[in-house]
Amino acid sequence: MNDSPAIGKRAAADQKMKIEHGPDGIILVTARPLPSAQYRSVRQMLDHWASATPERTILAERDGGGRWHAVTYRDAHAAVSGIVSALSDRNLSVDRPILMVGRSDSGQALLALGALCAGIPYAIVGADFVSEPESEEKLRKLINLLQPGLIHFDADPRLADAVDRVAPASVEFSGVFGKFAGRAVSRLEDLILREPSPIAAAASCAVGLDTAARVHIELDSNGEAGGIVTTHRMIWSNQAVLSDLFPGVSLTAPAVFASPNWSDALGAILSLDFALYTGGTLYLNLSPEAEDARGDAEWMGAPPGAEPSVFVVRSNRFDGLLDLLERDPVRATRWLGRVRNIVHDGGCVAGANLARLARLVGDAKSSELSVVSIDTAADLGLWAYSVAQVGEKAVDQSLDPVPGSNMKLVPTSDGHAARFKGDAITPGFWKARRRTSESFDEAGFYKSTQVLQLG
């Protein structure tokens, strides 16, 4: 996102959006109502797609050798059912959540779905959180904050060795091989193969919209760990917004391509959640070159049939996508002949890149397509968007509030401080009542760190 984005060029023209100027220069922006969510729980979505499209792929993972491994909706449904039962056996809860450590592979995605279905919040940290200098003290603070009942790892045994030194012996490890003295250890396969139980089914039914779903881990300047809570209500409001921006998207089975950090609080909105909500496929690239945006572009069109009608790309991958299409006119013509919408995470797309895309559209003689840029934050979810119709030339962009996200703009020396109220806004911070209380004003608006310029 730009440091001080312009906002509001369409707001005044939107008859369903109300703008009021109050005392002291305060501006209240009441957005049009949020559309109703099609589903109300992860379990409901997974049940639907496993029944309607059981053979469709939900997760496709590319390994280090370049091979793709697919998980269908039917297989995911069975795996998640076992995981929910296994998690119920372990008495995990909001007070004993799950911590996942390492790369974001398909196993981690299945465990995340199981946790969501079971109503057990989870947090994810990458391998760098464990392997960096002074990581032991950071881990100690993180575990003290979360109090996890289960810690899951990817295939790298060094991560488990590092965490074993600081985690209480009562905390079970999963996804690892080997022995850890005095500690319960299980494989992910053990969780998946657990027989579904009535108790687990009841746990899924008990998951409410205000149940904590995820905790986004943050570190302050002193290295102290904190957590921003995402609820199930936030998940569904974000997906309802995306469905409003893309009517009929569930008919297209979009392909969602994710970089290795897909599972952070922001990436989940436009990857795992989006794929499941729409019945699409989440493609995970775990090959060594995936860390490089240029290398990442090489795998975007690799899976057979992966050219989507809706394409989601993180902001640091957009240049690589354009590079790939410019190098391969045949692929560009095929890809642009089907794609109708590109979702871009990270504020407005640079004008130069829109111009490059417009030239590609013209050369391919394809129909006009939409580039929807969405601004996200861990505490705000999807909070603003812009749309550029790309044909022979690109149009100007501005960021505007998403449906259901009401704003209070308070003048400051740098612009207008943005405060938010709506279903997509975090209810607060993990086990930090004072910080949570101080983060909302007297009218219930969340005091974000966003500073906006009015256009």
Buried (B, 14 or more C-beta within 10 A) or exposed (E): BEEEBBBBBBBEEBEEBEBEEEEEEBBBBBBBEBBEBBBBBBBBBBBBBBEEBEEBBBBBBBEEEEEBBBBBBBBBBBBBBBBBBBBBEBEBBEEBBBBBBBBBBBBBBBBBBBBBBBBBBBBBBBBEBBEEEEBBEBBBBBBEBBEBBBBBBBEBEEBBBBBBEBBEEEBBBBBBEEEBEEBEBBEBEBBBBBEBBEEBBEBBEEBEBEBBBBBBBBEEEEEEBBBBBBBBBBBBBBBBBBBBBBEEBBEBBBBBBBBBBBBBBBBBBBBBBBBBBBBBBBBBBBBEBBEEBEBBBBBBBEBEEBBBBBBBBBBEBBBBBBBBBBEBEEBBBBBBEEBBBBBBBBBBBEEEBBEBBBBBBBBBEBEEBBBBBBBBBBBBBBBBBBBBEBEEEBEEBBBBBBBBBBBBBBEEEEBBBBBBBBBBBBBBBBBBEEEBEEBBEEEEBBBBEBBBBEB
